[in-house]
Amino acid sequence: MSKSCKVEQLFNQSIEVKQACIEQGFQPLYRISEYITQSIQNGGKIMLCGNGGSAADAQHLAAEMLVRLRPMNNREGVAAITLAQDTSTVTACGNDFGYDVLYERVLRSLGKSGDCLIGITTSGNSKNVILAMKAAKELNIKVFGFLGCGGGEALKYCDEVFIVPSNDTGRIQEAHITAGHALMENIEDQLIETGYLNLQDQQ
């Protein structure tokens, strides 16, 4: 197979997975957006976590809410944070206690009742994400999963889930970030429509 054919094949596979997402529907995403909107309006925050590419997605989506998601919506920041934190926190926890407990430890330190956790795991079986989900349930924090591969063990700990119908890590991640953008745009729209967020003059 030529390089150009391989690239085209990957694009087609990505399109097929996203089409499968459309066919299964997006009601879970709408419900998640409503939960998170209410949480923000009540003084809560969004916490996100994942590993590898999913850690990057968690950081990416937190930044979209903290800074600006869409150029035409110049507004105040929305409380969102990735549990990966900085390299000192990550490596200290990995060295002293192990990476499996990293997200649980940070969540227990920063999370409070009424917050929301979005755990992103393509397999649904990432131990550190699942431990954070378990801790969140104990603290009355709503748990939402962005999952793949049928959902895995994480399904047991989530209040709502968006599952990408694929077992291909790359294609799952591509659908996750699309869904993440859609989720955050929906939350932003609701916060603006209800008057919680005020649009400012463009700078």
C-alpha positions in Angstrom: 0.0 0.0 0.0 1.4 3.4 -0.9 1.8 6.1 1.7 -0.9 8.2 0.1 -3.3 5.3 0.2 -2.5 4.7 3.9 -3.2 8.3 4.8 -6.5 8.1 2.9 -7.4 4.8 4.7 -6.8 6.4 8.1 -9.0 9.4 7.2 -11.8 7.0 6.0 -11.5 5.0 9.2 -11.8 8.1 11.3 -14.9 9.2 9.3 -16.5 5.7 9.7 -16.0 5.8 13.5 -17.5 9.3 13.7 -20.4 8.2 11.5 -21.0 5.3 13.9 -21.1 7.8 16.8 -23.7 9.8 14.9 -25.8 6.7 14.4 -25.8 5.7 18.1 -26.9 9.3 19.1 -25.6 12.0 21.5 -28.2 12.0 24.3 -25.4 11.2 26.9 -23.5 14.3 25.8 -26.5 16.5 26.2 -27.2 15.1 29.7 -23.5 15.6 30.6 -23.6 19.2 29.4 -26.7 19.9 31.6 -25.1 18.3 34.7 -21.9 20.3 34.2 -23.7 23.6 33.4 -25.6 23.2 36.7 -22.4 22.4 38.6 -20.7 25.5 37.2 -23.7 27.7 38.1 -23.6 26.4 41.6 -19.9 27.1 42.1 -18.5 23.8 41.0 -15.7 23.0 38.6 -14.8 20.6 35.8 -11.9 18.2 36.6 -10.5 16.0 33.8 -8.0 13.2 33.6 -6.6 10.6 31.2 -3.3 9.0 30.1 -1.1 9.7 27.1 -3.1 11.3 24.3 -6.1 11.3 26.6 -4.1 13.4 29.1 -3.4 15.8 26.3 -7.1 15.9 25.5 -7.9 16.6 29.2 -5.5 19.5 29.3 -6.7 20.8 26.0 -10.4 20.9 27.1 -9.5 22.4 30.4 -7.6 25.2 28.6 -10.6 25.8 26.3 -12.8 26.6 29.3 -10.2 28.5 31.3 -9.2 30.8 28.5 -11.4 30.9 25.4 -13.1 28.2 23.3 -14.4 30.2 20.4 -13.1 33.6 19.2 -16.5 35.2 18.9 -17.3 34.4 22.6 -15.0 36.6 24.6 -16.1 35.8 28.1 -14.9 35.1 31.6 -13.0 31.9 32.4 -14.9 28.8 33.4 -13.5 26.7 36.3 -11.8 23.7 34.8 -8.6 21.8 35.7 -6.7 18.7 34.6 -5.7 16.3 37.4 -2.3 15.8 35.7 -1.1 19.1 37.2 2.5 20.0 36.7 5.6 17.7 36.2 6.7 18.1 39.8 3.3 16.9 41.2 3.2 14.0 38.6 6.7 12.8 39.2 6.6 13.2 43.0 3.4 11.1 43.3 4.9 8.6 40.8 8.0 8.3 42.9 6.5 8.4 46.4 3.2 6.6 46.0 2.9 5.3 42.4 1.2 6.6 39.3 -1.9 4.6 39.9 -3.0 6.9 42.7 -2.0 10.2 41.1 -5.4 11.3 39.9 -7.2 10.0 43.1 -4.8 11.9 45.3 -5.1 15.2 43.4 -8.9 14.8 43.2 -9.2 14.2 46.9 -7.0 17.3 47.5 -8.9 19.7 45.1 -12.3 18.2 44.5 -15.5 19.0 46.5 -19.1 17.9 46.5 -20.9 19.3 43.5 -17.9 19.2 41.2 -17.7 17.1 38.0 -15.1 14.6 36.8 -14.6 13.7 33.2 -12.4 10.5 33.0 -11.0 9.9 29.5 -9.8 6.3 28.8 -9.9 4.6 25.4 -9.9 1.1 27.0 -12.2 2.0 29.9 -9.7 0.1 32.2 -7.0 2.7 33.1 -6.4 2.1 36.8 -5.5 5.6 37.8 -8.6 7.0 36.1 -10.9 4.4 37.7 -9.4 5.1 41.2 -10.2 8.8 40.6 -13.8 7.8 39.6 -14.2 5.7 42.7 -13.0 8.6 44.9 -15.3 11.0 43.2 -18.3 8.9 43.9 -17.3 9.0 47.6 -17.1 12.8 47.5 -20.5 13.3 45.8 -18.7 14.4 42.6 -20.6 13.5 39.3 -18.5 11.1 37.2 -18.6 11.2 33.4 -16.7 8.8 31.1 -15.3 9.4 27.7 -14.6 5.7 26.8 -14.0 3.2 24.0 -13.7 -0.6 23.6 -17.2 -1.1 25.0 -16.6 0.9 28.2 -14.6 -1.5 30.3 -14.5 -1.4 34.1 -15.1 2.4 34.1 -18.7 1.8 33.2 -19.4 0.8 36.8 -18.4 4.2 38.2 -19.9 6.6 35.7 -23.1 8.6 36.0 -23.1 9.1 32.2 -20.9 7.9 29.5 -19.9 8.7 25.9 -18.6 5.5 24.3 -16.9 5.6 21.0 -17.9 2.3 19.1 -14.4 1.3 18.2 -11.4 -0.7 19.5 -8.8 1.4 17.7 -7.1 3.8 20.1 -6.3 6.5 17.5 -9.8 6.6 16.1 -11.3 6.6 19.6 -9.1 9.6 20.6 -10.1 11.5 17.4 -13.8 11.0 18.3 -13.2 11.9 21.9 -11.7 15.3 21.1 -14.6 16.0 18.7 -17.1 15.1 21.4 -15.1 17.1 23.9 -15.3 20.2 21.8 -19.0 19.7 21.2 -19.6 19.2 24.9 -17.7 22.4 25.9 -19.4 24.5 23.2 -22.8 23.3 24.5 -21.8 24.1 28.1 -20.6 27.6 27.0 -23.8 28.2 25.1 -25.9 27.3 28.1 -23.9 29.5 30.5 -24.2 32.5 28.1 -27.9 31.9 27.5 -28.7 31.8 31.2 -26.7 34.9 31.8 -24.0 33.2 34.0 -21.4 34.2 31.5 -21.3 37.7 30.0 -19.8 38.4 26.6 -17.1 41.1 26.6 -15.9 43.4 23.9 -13.5 41.7 21.5 -9.8 42.5 22.1 
